[in-house]
Amino acid sequence: MRAMIVGAGLGTRLRPLTHLLPKPAVPVRGLPLVAYPLAMLASVGVREVVVNTHHLPEALRDACRAHCPDGMELQFSHEESLLHTGGAIRRVMEFLRESDPCLILGGDMILDLDLAGLIERHRASDRAATLLLRDDPRAARFGTIGVDGQGRLRRIAGRFDLGGEQAAGVYTWLNIVSPKAFASLPDREVFNHLDDWLAPRASAVGDVGAEIGSEADTLWIPVGTAEEYLVANFTEPNLRYLDVPARARARGVVLGKDRVIGAGATVPASAELDRVVVWDNERLPEGFRGHDGVFAGGAFHSCGATA
């Protein structure tokens, strides 16, 4: 199978950290964020992955190469100007449509679920695409996508509504896509994959669907804002596809209840840290005190409230 990790955004909500690294390369519990989807994809037999790049592309390429699972081949699709999600997919559609199905997912999250089961159910459904949604208490904050009783896409937030909705969930940015779906891609360079591709196909053909995972069986940790970034670093997920503590400690990362200290970082004994992430190779000054934030690029960046 083949897959695409969408990683070309500017990461504006995570600034100033994304002035230093592109969002998929920021460290989460000592590993670049992109290491998580790469490991998940490898666990279900994906052997070829394309990652689109834009902001600080070499840093993202380096992170992908350093954490590419054995036996996986990487390709990169660089965008001098952002093509948005749909345009990014269209640029690599010849690569993706050779896989039945392919997977398309965001590069700014940690996911865990029975992915193999989802892929098999998609194959059996004869759908063009299956989106993964989650029954999530943060629905009011993120918005939802609605489906009917057969799991067919009926609504996207407040901007697309075919009626007949019977259930809804938060979009996790994981998509299982069959080759026939690419016939409906708009013939232009810049567009949104949901509004301009999948929604029109749902309306015209009716073969775009979704599954709603429960909180218990679908882990979804978004890393879009500074607050979310801090939460991700102090969540201890028991992932079925990656032993995060072992991988991080093998790199020299220190994982503690109140701190995540990157490989090669120097933290003096006099420092007082409370929910602080220190990036690789940083050097904290004597007597440093910090809470709820990140030490990166030689400076401390507060992440604000984390509730």
C-alpha positions as a printed Julia matrix, in Angstrom:
307×3 Matrix{Float64}:
   0.0    0.0     0.0
   0.89   3.61   -0.48
   0.11   6.65    1.65
   0.45  10.41    1.81
   1.25  12.42    4.93
   0.09  16.01    4.48
   2.78  18.13    6.12
   3.14  21.33    4.12
   1.23  23.8     6.26
   2.79  26.87    7.85
   1.85  25.9    11.42
   0.76  29.44   12.23
  -1.13  28.44   15.4
   2.01  26.83   16.81
   4.26  29.85   16.35
   6.88  30.74   17.47
   7.87  27.06   17.69
   7.21  26.62   13.98
   9.63  29.41   13.21
  12.24  26.87   14.34
  10.85  23.63   12.89
   7.94  22.73   10.62
   5.04  21.37   12.65
   5.45  17.69   11.64
   9.07  17.87   12.83
   8.48  19.34   16.3
   9.41  16.83   19.0
   6.6   15.14   20.93
   7.89  13.05   23.83
  11.33  13.15   22.27
  10.34  12.05   18.75
   9.42  14.25   15.79
   5.67  14.27   15.34
   5.93  12.72   11.88
   7.52   9.6    13.4
   4.12   8.6    14.74
   2.17   8.38   11.46
   5.17   6.77    9.77
   5.21   3.99   12.37
   1.43   3.56   12.22
   1.47   3.26    8.44
   4.28   0.71    8.54
   2.28  -1.38   11.02
  -0.45  -2.03    8.41
   1.89  -2.78    5.54
   2.31   0.6     3.89
   5.66   0.51    2.12
   5.68   3.73    0.07
   4.9    7.15    1.52
   4.93  10.61    0.01
   5.17  13.67    2.26
   4.44  17.12    0.93
   6.67  19.96    2.15
   6.72  23.74    2.06
   7.91  25.54    5.2
  11.47  24.6     6.27
  11.39  21.59    3.93
  14.85  20.21    4.68
  14.07  19.94    8.4
  10.96  17.9     7.61
  12.81  15.7     5.15
  15.53  15.07    7.74
  12.97  14.11   10.4
  11.2   11.73    8.02
  14.43  10.05    6.94
  15.71   9.69   10.49
  12.52   7.95   11.62
  11.54   6.08    8.48
  10.68   2.47    9.39
  12.75  -0.3     7.84
  11.47  -1.34    4.44
   9.58   1.91    3.8
  10.39   4.14    0.84
   9.94   7.89    1.14
   9.16  10.46   -1.52
   8.71  14.19   -1.11
   6.49  16.62   -2.98
   7.72  20.16   -2.44
   5.33  23.07   -2.87
   6.92  26.44   -3.57
   3.44  27.92   -3.1
   0.9   26.14   -0.94
  -1.6   24.11   -2.95
  -3.94  23.52    0.0
  -4.97  19.99    0.85
  -6.7   19.1    -2.4
  -4.04  20.55   -4.66
  -1.37  18.71   -2.69
  -3.21  15.42   -3.23
  -3.79  16.13   -6.92
  -0.08  16.7    -7.48
   0.72  13.14   -6.33
  -2.47  11.4    -7.48
  -0.67   9.2   -10.03
   1.41   7.81   -7.18
  -1.59   7.33   -4.89
  -4.04   5.82   -7.37
  -1.73   2.85   -7.94
  -2.6    1.65   -4.44
  -5.99   0.07   -3.73
  -6.66   1.63   -1.34
  -4.24   4.39   -0.39
  -4.18   6.28    2.9
  -4.09  10.06    3.21
  -3.56  11.56    6.65
  -2.48  14.71    8.38
   1.0   15.18    9.76
  -0.02  17.11   12.88
  -1.59  14.48   15.09
  -1.07  11.19   16.93
  -3.58   8.49   16.05
  -4.11   4.95   17.25
  -6.9    2.62   16.22
  -7.55  -0.71   14.54
  -6.35   0.67   11.22
  -6.15  -2.72    9.53
  -9.81  -3.32   10.4
 -10.82   0.08    9.01
  -9.0   -0.64    5.75
 -10.72  -4.01    5.39
 -14.16  -2.52    6.07
 -13.46   0.18    3.48
 -12.56  -2.45    0.89
 -15.73  -4.4     1.62
 -17.9   -1.27    1.36
 -17.04  -0.39   -2.27
 -16.81   3.26   -1.21
 -14.61   5.76   -3.01
 -13.4    7.1     0.33
 -13.86   6.43    4.03
 -13.09   9.15    6.55
 -12.28   8.41   10.18
 -14.3   10.46   12.64
 -14.23  10.31   16.43
 -16.94  10.63   19.05
 -15.07  13.35   20.89
 -15.94  15.65   23.82
 -14.12  18.47   22.01
 -16.68  18.44   19.18
 -17.89  21.97   19.89
 -14.35  23.24   19.52
 -13.35  21.33   16.38
 -16.67  20.98   14.59
 -18.1   17.76   13.22
 -18.88  15.8    10.08
 -22.25  14.06    9.84
 -23.27  10.73    8.32
 -26.52   8.9     7.69
 -27.51   5.45    8.93
 -25.39   3.76    6.26
 -22.32   5.81    7.15
 -22.54   8.0     4.04
 -21.21  11.55    4.24
 -24.07  14.04    4.66
 -22.64  17.14    6.34
 -19.34  18.99    6.78
 -19.5   21.47    9.66
 -21.95  24.24    8.72
 -20.91  24.63    5.09
 -22.22  21.46    3.4
 -25.43  19.64    4.28
 -27.36  17.06    2.27
 -29.76  16.25    5.11
 -30.48  12.83    6.53
 -27.78  12.97    9.2
 -28.04  10.39   11.97
 -24.62  10.57   13.65
 -21.58  12.83   13.73
 -17.97  12.95   14.86
 -14.81  15.04   14.79
 -12.69  14.59   11.66
  -9.34  13.04   12.53
  -7.76  13.75    9.11
  -7.41  10.05    8.25
  -8.82   9.01    4.89
  -8.92   5.61    3.16
  -9.22   6.29   -0.58
  -9.9    3.95   -3.5
  -8.5    4.64   -6.99
 -11.91   5.55   -8.44
 -12.12   8.58   -6.15
  -9.35  10.34   -8.08
 -11.56  10.64  -11.16
 -13.49  13.31   -9.27
 -10.52  15.52   -8.39
 -11.07  19.1    -9.62
  -8.96  20.11  -12.59
  -7.14  22.95  -10.87
  -4.04  23.38   -8.75
  -5.29  24.91   -5.5
  -8.35  23.59   -3.66
  -9.6   21.95   -0.45
  -9.97  18.19   -0.39
 -13.15  18.12    1.68
 -15.15  21.0     0.26
 -14.03  20.81   -3.37
 -13.5   17.06   -3.89
 -15.17  14.74   -1.4
 -18.29  16.81   -0.7
 -19.2   17.19   -4.4
 -18.61  13.47   -4.91
 -20.81  12.66   -1.92
 -23.53  14.78   -3.46
 -23.21  13.49   -7.03
 -22.27   9.82   -6.52
 -22.98   9.07   -2.86
 -20.01   6.76   -2.3
 -18.08   8.83    0.27
 -18.51   7.52    3.78
 -17.12   7.67    7.28
 -16.72   5.61   10.41
 -17.06   7.07   13.89
 -14.6    5.68   16.4
 -15.31   5.83   20.12
 -13.12   7.53   22.7
 -12.19   4.09   24.0
 -10.98   2.56   20.74
  -9.73   5.58   18.78
  -6.93   7.72   20.16
  -6.61  11.15   18.55
  -4.17  13.73   19.88
  -4.11  16.85   17.69
  -1.01  19.05   17.77
  -2.17  22.3    16.24
  -1.71  24.89   18.99
   0.8   25.54   21.75
  -1.67  24.25   24.33
  -2.26  21.06   22.34
   1.48  20.64   21.9
   2.04  20.69   25.64
  -0.81  18.25   26.26
   0.65  15.86   23.67
   4.03  15.92   25.37
   2.56  15.09   28.77
   0.17  12.41   27.59
   1.49   8.87   27.87
  -0.29   6.96   25.11
   0.12   3.2    25.02
   0.37   2.91   21.25
  -0.04  -0.48   19.63
   2.46   0.35   16.87
   5.26   2.25   18.64
   7.05   1.95   21.99
   7.55   5.67   22.5
   9.48   5.55   25.82
  11.92   2.96   24.5
  12.5    4.82   21.23
  12.89   8.16   22.99
  15.27   6.86   25.66
  17.37   5.17   23.01
  17.91   8.68   21.61
  18.93   9.99   25.03
  15.63  11.68   25.85
  14.54  11.98   29.49
  10.82  11.5    30.05
   9.61  12.68   33.43
   6.31  13.54   35.04
   7.09  17.26   34.94
   9.6   17.46   32.09
  10.63  16.11   28.7
  14.33  16.72   28.13
  15.56  16.32   24.59
  18.66  14.43   23.54
  21.85  16.36   24.2
  20.11  19.06   26.26
  21.78  20.43   29.38
  19.6   21.12   32.4
  21.44  22.35   35.53
  20.52  20.88   38.9
  19.35  24.34   40.0
  16.64  24.47   37.32
  13.02  24.16   38.41
  10.73  22.74   35.73
   7.01  22.06   35.86
   5.51  20.72   32.62
   8.37  21.96   30.51
   9.59  20.5    27.22
  13.25  21.09   26.38
  14.24  20.51   22.77
  17.35  18.61   21.68
  20.73  20.2    22.42
  19.33  23.18   24.32
  21.26  24.57   27.3
  19.23  25.99   30.18
  20.8   28.72   32.32
  21.6   28.22   35.98
  18.61  28.87   38.22
  16.11  28.64   35.35
  12.47  28.39   36.43
   9.7   27.59   34.02
   6.26  26.03   33.87
   3.84  25.07   31.11
   6.07  25.81   28.19
   8.89  24.91   25.85
  12.56  25.81   25.9
  13.63  25.92   22.26
  15.88  28.11   20.15
  17.64  29.37   23.26
  14.49  30.85   24.79
  11.46  29.85   26.85
   8.05  29.91   25.18
   4.95  29.78   27.37
   2.19  27.48   26.18
  -0.5   29.11   28.31
  -3.4   27.25   29.89
  -3.6   23.56   29.11
  -7.11  22.78   30.34
